[in-house]
């Protein structure tokens, strides 16, 4: 009996030593520990790329919208013309669907002598809660242009009769993968572009469809 117990103890000791000294499965254990970190890095990389792409899309949309309006040869654009231009933004945004998550604003601004410029026309498509055009919101009201437009005195930032087409875009962005982890939060992007009319002195368009 004693001999059997001694043999069993010896074998058990060898098994314990063998288990402790064994390195088999270490790579699998390390991989299992690193897997959550790797998943977060992969998801973050995807989100950063998606973020950069949507920013490029928004910049292209506002530049194209303002340029298309500025190229109009008509002083008074029709509803069909302006609605077709606005609809093109949804195609330019693909593969992103910005319908229902964005607000596009087209504003025609005209300068006045010794006064702030005023809004000739303004068309708004869509809506984003709590957001409005920094340029202004009232047709025939004063327009506020960014500091890039110098103030020549008396609030005059455009020469008398000089017209400017402004395209603005607000987009409510929601992270696709990692928002719930707190790395990226929902936010509203804003982009704008400015073009001067090409073929006519001023351009107006319908305020509403």
Helices and strands as residue ranges (DSSP letters): H 2-21, H 26-70, H 79-92, E 102-112, E 115-126, E 163-173, G 179-181, E 187-195
